């Protein structure tokens, strides 16, 4: 019976939290906590192993540490954390001696962990700051840098966004296990079709209003990308400079958010039971707050090419912010939508946006929201 619970994993400025409900998703309770008082940038479930969760913890004292639970968060243990290798963009050797071995540099932050394809049950991918993707093929016992991306020829043109030089988005195509995407701020979106050996830029048509060149090949401040599980060649993208859709696996992008009050923002999510739709929380770019005096989740219907607000601003009045990992959907039908704010509210819809409630817990500032779906 425990496996039938829906668990929402909430990473915050002061720890990780798990709230749970039955599949009706109307009554919620706090079920577990992790690393109280410490930054948890991302928590995620491995759908290949029910009960297995990971947490990207970034301690001001101990540095970045990756944790794993195999019992839905009751107990956690530390697993291996990658180390960065030096690159040509790094400072010279400390003593200036060319015979001194190149040092390794510490990881600044762990940003996002993504389970690999179902056909590779021991594979995990981890996005880091600074600008790095690592891969484990032994369930986080060891890690290997993905050199095809980490040493990409465009790297001299990468610059840190306001969140730092982070690799924050990792997507694995559910129908083509060798196709993956990685989003880097502020560099852009990259795609591989051969399991990570070679990576191509995937930013054509995306505007960078903060640069002299408005449509560069590289240099976009991509905030988050989601793919449509039913149509994985369709991608939805929230950038510093707008909201976009691609129907050809990122080859070309079309801006769709101009009709909104502002299409700046950070998060985007899709749901398996809602093909052709994506969910955003647009913000006003100047203030980084929601518009119209209240919290808003907007749905983009890609078939009808139409926006709709899923709640009136009077439902949750106030000024709210949201981070790039702050919105997620579950795999149930109707889809559950979950959005966490920078002021610690977790807003929930159990029915694809028709009704909304708030989790009965005041969290610290929320970095990330994800879902461990029922396993059986």
C-alpha positions as CSV (number, residue, x, y, z in Angstrom):
1,X,0.0,0.0,0.0
2,X,2.9,2.4,0.7
3,X,4.0,2.2,-2.9
4,X,0.7,3.6,-4.0
5,X,1.4,7.0,-2.4
6,X,2.2,10.1,-4.4
7,X,5.3,11.7,-3.0
8,X,6.4,15.3,-3.8
9,X,10.0,16.0,-3.2
10,X,10.8,19.5,-2.2
11,X,14.3,20.9,-2.2
12,X,14.7,24.2,-0.3
13,X,17.1,26.7,1.0
14,X,17.0,25.0,4.4
15,X,16.7,21.3,3.7
16,X,14.8,18.7,1.7
17,X,11.2,17.7,2.4
18,X,8.8,14.9,1.3
19,X,5.1,15.4,1.4
20,X,2.8,12.6,0.5
21,X,-0.9,11.7,-0.3
22,X,-2.9,9.0,-1.7
23,X,-3.7,9.0,-5.5
24,X,-6.7,11.3,-4.9
25,X,-4.1,14.0,-3.9
26,X,-6.5,16.0,-1.8
27,X,-5.0,15.5,1.7
28,X,-1.3,15.9,2.2
29,X,1.1,15.4,5.1
30,X,4.8,16.0,5.7
31,X,6.4,12.5,5.6
32,X,10.2,13.1,5.8
33,X,13.0,15.7,6.0
34,X,16.6,15.7,5.0
35,X,19.6,18.0,5.9
36,X,17.6,20.6,7.8
37,X,19.3,24.0,7.5
38,X,21.2,23.1,4.3
39,X,20.7,24.0,0.6
40,X,19.1,21.2,-1.3
41,X,19.1,22.2,-5.0
42,X,17.3,19.1,-6.4
43,X,15.6,15.9,-5.3
44,X,14.5,13.2,-7.6
45,X,13.2,9.7,-7.7
46,X,14.6,6.9,-9.9
47,X,11.5,5.3,-11.5
48,X,13.6,2.2,-12.4
49,X,13.9,1.4,-8.7
50,X,10.8,2.2,-6.6
51,X,11.8,3.8,-3.3
52,X,15.1,5.1,-4.5
53,X,15.6,8.9,-4.2
54,X,18.6,11.2,-4.7
55,X,19.3,14.6,-3.2
56,X,21.8,17.2,-4.5
57,X,22.9,18.8,-1.2
58,X,25.2,21.9,-1.2
59,X,26.4,22.7,2.3
60,X,28.1,26.0,3.2
61,X,30.4,24.0,5.5
62,X,31.0,20.6,3.8
63,X,30.4,21.5,0.2
64,X,28.4,19.6,-2.3
65,X,27.4,16.1,-1.3
66,X,25.1,13.6,-3.1
67,X,22.7,11.6,-1.0
68,X,20.6,8.5,-1.7
69,X,17.7,6.9,0.0
70,X,16.3,3.5,-0.8
71,X,13.2,3.6,1.4
72,X,11.4,6.8,0.2
73,X,13.4,9.1,2.3
74,X,13.3,7.4,5.7
75,X,17.1,6.9,5.7
76,X,19.7,8.6,3.6
77,X,23.4,7.8,2.9
78,X,26.1,9.7,1.2
79,X,27.3,8.4,-2.2
80,X,30.2,9.4,-4.5
81,X,30.4,13.0,-5.6
82,X,32.3,13.9,-8.8
83,X,35.4,16.1,-8.8
84,X,36.0,18.6,-11.6
85,X,39.0,18.1,-13.9
86,X,41.1,21.1,-15.0
87,X,40.5,22.5,-18.5
88,X,42.0,25.1,-20.7
89,X,39.6,27.7,-19.3
90,X,41.0,27.1,-15.8
91,X,43.7,29.2,-14.1
92,X,47.4,28.0,-14.6
93,X,49.1,25.6,-12.3
94,X,49.6,27.0,-8.8
95,X,53.4,27.0,-8.9
96,X,53.9,27.8,-12.5
97,X,55.9,24.6,-13.1
98,X,54.8,22.9,-16.3
99,X,55.9,19.5,-14.9
100,X,53.5,19.8,-12.0
101,X,50.4,17.6,-12.6
102,X,47.2,19.5,-13.4
103,X,45.1,19.8,-10.2
104,X,41.5,18.9,-9.8
105,X,39.1,21.6,-8.8
106,X,36.2,21.3,-6.4
107,X,32.7,21.2,-7.6
108,X,30.9,24.4,-6.5
109,X,27.3,23.0,-6.6
110,X,25.3,20.0,-7.5
111,X,22.4,21.2,-9.7
112,X,20.4,18.3,-11.2
113,X,20.4,14.5,-11.1
114,X,18.7,12.6,-13.9
115,X,18.2,8.8,-14.1
116,X,19.4,7.2,-17.3
117,X,17.2,5.3,-19.7
118,X,15.3,2.2,-18.6
119,X,17.6,0.0,-20.7
120,X,20.6,1.2,-18.6
121,X,19.3,0.7,-15.0
122,X,22.6,1.6,-13.3
123,X,23.2,4.9,-15.3
124,X,22.8,8.3,-13.8
125,X,23.6,11.8,-15.0
126,X,24.6,14.7,-12.8
127,X,24.8,18.4,-13.8
128,X,27.3,20.6,-11.9
129,X,28.6,24.0,-11.4
130,X,30.9,24.9,-13.0
131,X,29.7,23.9,-16.5
132,X,29.9,20.1,-16.3
133,X,28.0,16.9,-16.9
134,X,29.1,13.7,-15.3
135,X,27.9,10.1,-15.8
136,X,27.8,7.1,-13.5
137,X,27.2,3.6,-14.8
138,X,27.4,1.9,-11.4
139,X,24.6,3.6,-9.4
140,X,26.7,6.5,-8.2
141,X,29.7,4.5,-7.0
142,X,32.0,6.3,-9.5
143,X,31.5,9.2,-12.0
144,X,33.0,10.0,-15.4
145,X,33.0,13.4,-17.0
146,X,31.2,13.6,-20.3
147,X,34.0,15.2,-22.2
148,X,32.1,15.7,-25.5
149,X,30.0,18.3,-23.7
150,X,32.4,19.6,-21.0
151,X,35.1,20.4,-23.5
152,X,32.7,21.5,-26.3
153,X,34.4,23.8,-28.9
154,X,31.9,26.6,-28.0
155,X,33.0,26.6,-24.4
156,X,35.2,29.8,-24.6
157,X,31.9,31.7,-25.4
158,X,30.1,30.4,-22.3
159,X,29.4,32.8,-19.5
160,X,27.8,32.4,-16.1
161,X,24.2,33.5,-15.7
162,X,23.0,35.0,-12.4
163,X,22.7,31.5,-11.0
164,X,26.3,30.8,-11.7
165,X,27.9,28.6,-14.4
166,X,25.5,25.7,-14.0
167,X,24.3,22.7,-15.9
168,X,20.7,22.6,-14.7
169,X,18.7,20.7,-17.3
170,X,19.2,17.0,-18.4
171,X,16.6,15.3,-20.5
172,X,16.7,11.7,-21.8
173,X,14.5,11.0,-24.8
174,X,12.2,8.1,-23.8
175,X,12.1,6.7,-27.3
176,X,15.7,7.2,-28.3
177,X,17.9,6.3,-25.3
178,X,21.1,7.7,-27.0
179,X,19.4,11.1,-27.5
180,X,19.9,13.5,-24.6
181,X,19.7,17.3,-24.0
182,X,21.6,19.4,-21.6
183,X,20.8,23.1,-20.7
184,X,23.6,25.3,-19.5
185,X,23.4,28.9,-18.3
186,X,24.5,31.0,-20.0
187,X,25.5,28.9,-23.0
188,X,22.3,27.4,-24.3
189,X,20.8,24.0,-25.1
190,X,22.9,21.1,-26.4
191,X,21.8,17.8,-27.9
192,X,23.5,14.5,-28.4
193,X,22.3,11.6,-30.6
194,X,25.1,9.2,-29.7
195,X,24.9,8.8,-26.0
196,X,27.1,11.8,-25.2
197,X,30.2,11.5,-27.5
198,X,29.2,14.4,-29.7
199,X,27.0,17.4,-28.9
200,X,25.3,19.9,-31.2
201,X,24.0,23.3,-30.3
202,X,20.2,23.5,-30.3
203,X,19.4,27.2,-30.1
204,X,18.4,28.4,-33.5
205,X,15.6,31.0,-33.3
206,X,16.1,31.8,-29.6
207,X,16.6,35.5,-28.9
208,X,19.2,36.9,-26.4
209,X,17.9,40.5,-25.8
210,X,20.8,41.1,-23.4
211,X,23.5,40.7,-26.0
212,X,24.5,42.8,-29.0
213,X,23.9,39.8,-31.3
214,X,20.3,38.9,-30.9
215,X,20.3,35.4,-32.3
216,X,23.7,33.9,-31.6
217,X,24.7,30.3,-32.1
218,X,25.7,30.1,-28.4
219,X,25.3,32.4,-25.4
220,X,21.6,32.0,-24.6
221,X,20.5,32.1,-21.0
222,X,18.3,29.0,-21.1
223,X,16.4,28.6,-17.8
224,X,14.6,25.3,-18.2
225,X,13.5,22.8,-20.9
226,X,10.9,20.1,-20.9
227,X,9.9,17.5,-23.5
228,X,6.5,16.1,-24.3
229,X,6.6,12.5,-23.2
230,X,4.1,11.5,-25.8
231,X,5.8,13.5,-28.6
232,X,9.5,13.7,-27.5
233,X,10.5,15.7,-30.6
234,X,8.4,18.5,-29.2
235,X,10.3,20.6,-26.6
236,X,9.2,23.6,-24.5
237,X,11.7,26.1,-23.3
238,X,11.7,28.9,-20.8
239,X,14.6,31.3,-21.5
240,X,15.6,34.7,-20.1
241,X,14.3,36.1,-23.3
242,X,11.0,34.3,-23.7
243,X,9.0,31.1,-24.0
244,X,9.6,28.9,-27.0
245,X,8.5,25.6,-28.6
246,X,10.3,23.3,-31.0
247,X,8.8,20.5,-33.0
248,X,12.0,19.1,-34.4
249,X,14.1,18.1,-31.4
250,X,15.5,21.5,-30.9
251,X,16.6,22.2,-34.5
252,X,14.4,25.3,-34.6
253,X,12.5,27.3,-32.0
254,X,9.4,29.5,-32.2
255,X,8.6,32.1,-29.6
256,X,5.0,31.6,-28.2
257,X,4.9,33.8,-25.1
258,X,4.7,37.3,-26.5
259,X,0.9,37.6,-25.7
260,X,1.5,37.1,-22.0
261,X,2.1,40.0,-19.6
262,X,5.8,39.0,-19.8
263,X,7.3,35.7,-20.9
264,X,10.3,35.9,-18.7
265,X,10.4,33.1,-16.2
266,X,12.3,30.0,-14.9
267,X,10.2,26.8,-14.9
268,X,8.4,24.6,-17.4
269,X,6.8,21.2,-16.9
270,X,4.9,18.6,-19.0
271,X,2.7,15.6,-18.0
272,X,2.3,12.2,-19.6
273,X,-1.5,12.4,-19.5
274,X,-1.6,15.9,-21.1
275,X,0.1,15.5,-24.5
276,X,0.5,18.7,-26.4
277,X,0.4,20.9,-23.3
278,X,3.0,22.6,-21.2
279,X,2.8,24.4,-17.9
280,X,4.7,27.6,-17.1
281,X,4.8,30.2,-14.3
282,X,5.6,33.4,-16.2
283,X,7.2,36.3,-14.2
284,X,7.7,40.0,-14.8
285,X,11.3,40.3,-15.8
286,X,12.1,43.4,-13.9
287,X,10.8,42.2,-10.5
288,X,11.0,38.4,-11.0
289,X,7.4,38.2,-9.5
290,X,4.1,36.9,-10.8
291,X,1.8,39.5,-12.4
292,X,-1.8,40.6,-11.7
293,X,-1.5,40.4,-7.9
294,X,-1.5,36.7,-7.4
295,X,0.1,33.3,-8.2
296,X,-0.5,32.1,-11.7
297,X,0.1,28.9,-13.6
298,X,-0.4,29.1,-17.4
299,X,-1.1,26.2,-19.8
300,X,0.1,26.3,-23.4
301,X,-2.0,24.2,-25.7
302,X,0.3,23.4,-28.6
303,X,-2.4,22.0,-30.8
304,X,-4.7,25.0,-30.5
305,X,-1.8,27.4,-30.1
306,X,-3.5,29.0,-27.2
307,X,-2.7,30.2,-23.6
308,X,-5.0,29.7,-20.7
309,X,-4.6,30.8,-17.0
310,X,-5.3,27.8,-14.7
311,X,-6.4,29.9,-11.7
312,X,-7.6,33.4,-11.0
313,X,-5.0,35.6,-9.3
314,X,-7.4,36.0,-6.4
315,X,-7.0,32.3,-5.5
316,X,-3.6,32.9,-4.0
317,X,-3.1,36.7,-3.8
318,X,0.4,38.2,-3.3
319,X,3.7,38.5,-5.0
320,X,5.5,35.2,-5.7
321,X,8.7,34.1,-7.3
322,X,9.7,30.6,-8.6
323,X,13.0,29.0,-9.4
324,X,13.8,26.9,-12.5
325,X,13.1,23.6,-10.9
326,X,10.0,24.9,-9.1
327,X,7.2,23.3,-11.2
328,X,6.6,19.6,-11.9
329,X,3.8,17.2,-12.9
330,X,3.0,13.7,-11.9
331,X,2.3,10.7,-14.2
332,X,-1.3,10.2,-13.1
333,X,-4.5,10.9,-15.0
334,X,-5.7,13.5,-14.4
335,X,-2.3,15.1,-14.0
336,X,-1.2,16.6,-10.8
337,X,0.6,19.9,-11.1
338,X,2.9,21.1,-8.3
339,X,4.5,24.6,-8.0
340,X,6.8,25.8,-5.2
341,X,7.6,29.4,-4.5
342,X,10.6,31.3,-3.3
343,X,8.7,32.2,-0.2
344,X,8.0,28.6,0.7
345,X,4.4,27.9,-0.5
346,X,3.7,24.7,-2.4
347,X,0.6,25.0,-4.6
348,X,-1.0,21.8,-5.8
349,X,-3.6,20.8,-8.4
350,X,-4.8,17.2,-8.4
351,X,-6.9,17.6,-11.6
352,X,-4.7,19.1,-14.3
353,X,-5.3,22.7,-13.1
354,X,-9.1,22.7,-12.6
355,X,-8.8,23.1,-8.8
356,X,-5.9,24.2,-6.5
357,X,-4.9,23.9,-2.9
358,X,-1.9,24.6,-0.8
359,X,0.2,22.1,1.0
360,X,-0.4,22.4,4.8
361,X,3.2,23.2,5.5
362,X,5.3,26.4,5.3
363,X,8.6,25.5,3.7
364,X,11.8,27.6,3.4
365,X,12.4,29.1,0.0
366,X,11.8,26.3,-2.5
367,X,14.5,25.5,-5.1
368,X,13.0,22.4,-6.7
369,X,9.9,20.3,-6.9
370,X,9.7,16.8,-8.3
371,X,7.4,13.7,-8.0
372,X,7.9,10.1,-7.0
373,X,4.9,8.6,-8.7
374,X,3.1,5.5,-7.4
375,X,4.8,2.3,-8.4
376,X,2.0,-0.1,-8.4
